[in-house]
Amino acid sequence: MLEIWLPMTLLFVTATVAAIAARRKLDRCLKYFNREPVLILMQSGKWLWGRFITYPKAMELVFEMPEKDESGHKKASYVLYSPEVDGIKKILQPPPKAGTKEHERWKKEIQRIANPSLLRRSRRWIWNVFNTLRDAISQSLGMVIGTMKKSTPMGKVAGADKRAGDIGNTLLGTVPNAYEPVLEKYLSKQVIVEMLEDGEVVEFAGLLQEYSGKYLLLRNVAYVPDIDTGTPLPDRFDIIFPRNKALVRHCVAQV
């Protein structure tokens, strides 16, 4: 009896862990802006702003001071679902107000990103090695599951091996794998990103902190948004660019 219940319990626990991991998986660029005030420019030209909350398949903007609209409703948030997320042109996070302690911490953080420590470089190297070996790890999991199927009564359960394989792929999928050698080379360096706006190529220069399969995260970018939020805005932002609308074209030479 133990021979069948032990593998099934293992399968159940692994499935639970996989489900939790999938639900908590956040894009590694978007998570830097999580719960921070942002401005979002949509492809249509519409601006949205509020406190940003990211989810695996959606985004939410929470308004600081909700006001009644024409319908008489006091809307406190705005939710963007998957199809609408694809229509985002850029996400801007203003730095803390100059002269504050928060602004000094922000500047120090920029310096740390531009000069990564040995520990940070080592973690990145290990992460890249894992991504390189991802397929081999996936095949190894398949072999272990196949052996378990043959040597235990678990193999008699219809679809058990397929379900176990799906769980293994889900667990592996929670670790980002958008590895690109050229972007790895440009991490922590000043780069120039190109975007096509109104039929013209526009350049944005900033410090490349991170990238994912969908986004690029640049820090300290000179930019003046054409928007009136009712409060003065800085002339520099940390910006997330969708990779289907922007690309890293140049590395800036150090003077």
C-alpha positions in Angstrom: 0.0 0.0 0.0 2.9 2.3 0.9 4.4 1.7 -2.5 1.5 3.5 -4.3 0.7 6.1 -1.7 4.2 7.4 -1.3 4.7 8.3 -5.0 1.1 9.7 -5.2 1.8 11.9 -2.1 5.0 13.1 -3.7 3.1 13.9 -6.9 0.5 15.8 -5.0 3.1 17.8 -3.0 5.0 18.6 -6.2 1.8 19.7 -8.0 1.0 22.0 -5.1 4.4 23.6 -5.1 4.2 24.0 -8.9 0.8 25.6 -8.7 2.0 28.1 -6.0 5.2 28.8 -7.9 3.2 29.5 -11.1 0.8 31.8 -9.3 3.6 33.8 -7.7 5.8 34.1 -10.8 6.4 37.7 -11.7 8.4 39.2 -14.6 11.8 40.1 -13.3 11.7 43.6 -14.8 8.2 44.4 -13.7 8.8 43.3 -10.1 11.2 46.2 -9.6 8.3 48.6 -10.1 5.9 46.6 -7.9 3.9 48.8 -5.5 5.6 52.0 -6.7 4.1 55.0 -8.4 4.3 54.8 -12.2 3.1 56.3 -15.4 2.1 54.0 -18.3 2.0 55.1 -21.9 -0.3 53.0 -24.0 0.3 52.4 -27.8 -2.9 54.4 -28.4 -1.2 57.5 -26.8 -3.3 57.3 -23.6 -1.6 57.9 -20.3 -2.4 56.0 -17.1 -0.8 56.6 -13.6 -1.1 55.3 -10.1 0.6 52.8 -7.7 1.7 49.8 -9.8 0.9 46.2 -8.8 2.0 43.4 -11.0 0.5 39.9 -11.3 1.5 36.9 -13.4 -1.0 37.8 -16.2 -2.3 41.2 -15.3 -1.4 44.6 -13.9 -3.2 47.0 -11.6 -2.9 50.7 -11.0 -4.1 51.9 -7.6 -5.1 55.6 -7.5 -3.7 57.7 -4.7 -6.6 60.2 -4.7 -9.7 58.7 -6.4 -12.1 61.3 -7.8 -15.6 60.8 -9.1 -15.9 60.5 -12.9 -18.8 61.5 -15.2 -20.7 58.4 -14.2 -20.5 59.5 -10.5 -18.3 56.5 -9.5 -15.2 57.0 -7.4 -12.9 54.5 -9.1 -10.0 53.5 -6.9 -8.1 51.3 -9.4 -7.5 50.4 -13.0 -6.8 46.8 -14.1 -5.0 45.8 -17.3 -5.5 42.3 -18.5 -3.2 40.3 -20.8 -4.5 41.6 -24.2 -4.2 45.2 -22.9 -0.8 44.6 -21.4 0.4 43.9 -24.9 -0.6 47.5 -25.8 1.8 49.1 -23.3 4.4 51.3 -24.9 6.5 52.1 -21.9 6.3 52.2 -18.1 7.9 55.1 -16.2 8.8 55.2 -12.6 9.8 58.7 -11.3 12.8 58.8 -8.9 12.3 60.1 -5.4 12.3 63.9 -5.0 15.7 65.4 -5.1 17.1 66.4 -1.7 15.4 63.6 0.2 17.0 60.5 1.8 15.1 58.4 -0.7 16.7 60.2 -3.6 20.2 59.6 -2.1 19.4 55.9 -1.7 18.2 55.9 -5.3 21.5 57.4 -6.5 23.5 54.9 -4.5 21.4 52.0 -6.0 22.3 53.3 -9.5 25.9 53.3 -8.5 25.7 49.7 -7.2 24.0 48.6 -10.5 26.7 50.2 -12.5 29.4 48.6 -10.4 28.1 45.1 -9.5 29.8 43.3 -6.7 31.5 39.9 -7.0 28.6 38.3 -5.2 26.0 39.7 -7.7 28.1 38.7 -10.7 28.5 35.2 -9.2 24.7 34.8 -8.7 24.2 35.9 -12.3 26.7 33.4 -13.6 25.0 30.6 -11.7 21.6 31.6 -13.0 23.0 31.6 -16.6 24.5 28.2 -16.1 21.2 26.8 -14.9 19.5 28.3 -18.0 22.1 26.7 -20.2 21.5 23.3 -18.6 17.7 23.7 -18.4 17.0 21.2 -21.2 19.4 18.6 -19.6 17.6 19.1 -16.2 14.2 18.6 -17.9 15.4 15.4 -19.5 16.8 14.2 -16.2 13.5 14.8 -14.5 11.8 12.8 -17.2 14.2 9.9 -16.7 13.5 9.9 -12.9 9.8 10.0 -13.5 10.1 7.2 -16.0 12.1 5.1 -13.5 9.5 5.7 -10.8 6.7 4.7 -13.2 8.4 1.3 -13.9 9.5 0.5 -10.4 6.3 1.5 -8.5 2.5 0.9 -8.8 2.4 4.6 -9.8 2.8 3.5 -13.4 -0.6 1.9 -13.3 -2.3 5.3 -12.7 -3.5 6.6 -16.0 -1.7 9.8 -17.1 0.5 9.9 -14.0 3.7 10.1 -16.0 2.4 12.9 -18.2 1.1 14.8 -15.2 4.4 14.5 -13.5 6.2 15.7 -16.6 3.9 18.7 -16.8 4.6 19.5 -13.2 8.4 19.3 -13.8 8.1 21.7 -16.7 6.0 24.1 -14.7 8.6 24.2 -11.9 11.4 24.8 -14.4 9.3 27.4 -16.2 9.1 29.5 -13.0 12.8 30.3 -13.5 13.2 32.9 -16.2 15.1 31.6 -19.3 15.3 34.6 -21.6 19.1 34.4 -21.8 20.7 36.6 -24.5 24.5 36.8 -24.6 24.6 40.4 -26.0 22.2 41.7 -23.4 24.2 39.9 -20.6 27.3 41.6 -21.9 25.5 45.0 -21.7 24.1 44.6 -18.2 25.2 47.3 -15.8 26.3 49.5 -18.8 25.0 52.6 -20.4 23.1 51.6 -23.5 20.9 53.2 -26.1 17.4 51.7 -26.8 15.6 52.5 -30.1 11.8 52.7 -30.5 9.7 53.6 -33.5 7.4 56.5 -32.6 5.2 58.2 -35.2 7.3 56.8 -38.0 10.6 58.0 -36.6 13.3 56.1 -34.6 13.6 57.6 -31.1 16.6 56.9 -28.9 16.6 56.5 -25.1 19.9 56.3 -23.1 20.1 54.7 -19.7 21.7 52.1 -17.5 20.6 48.6 -18.4 19.7 46.9 -15.1 17.7 43.9 -16.3 15.9 42.2 -19.1 13.3 39.4 -19.5 11.6 37.7 -22.3 9.2 40.6 -22.6 10.8 43.7 -21.2 14.0 45.8 -20.8 14.6 47.8 -17.6 16.7 51.0 -18.0 17.6 53.3 -15.1 18.1 57.0 -15.0 16.8 57.8 -18.5 16.4 61.4 -19.6 12.8 61.8 -20.7 10.1 64.5 -20.5 6.6 62.9 -20.8 3.9 64.9 -22.6 1.4 64.6 -19.8 -0.1 66.8 -17.1 -0.7 64.8 -13.9 -1.4 67.9 -11.8 2.1 67.6 -10.1 5.5 68.6 -11.4 7.4 65.7 -13.0 11.2 65.1 -13.1 13.2 65.0 -16.3 14.6 61.6 -15.6 12.9 58.3 -15.1 13.5 54.6 -14.6 11.7 53.0 -17.7 10.5 49.6 -18.7 10.3 49.1 -22.5 8.4 46.1 -24.1 10.9 44.2 -26.2 8.4 43.8 -29.0 8.5 47.6 -29.4 12.1 48.5 -28.4 15.6 47.1 -28.8 19.0 47.7 -27.4 21.0 49.1 -30.3 24.2 50.5 -28.9 26.5 50.4 -25.8 27.6 53.9 -24.9 31.4 54.4 -24.8 32.9 55.3 -21.4 34.6 58.7 -21.5 
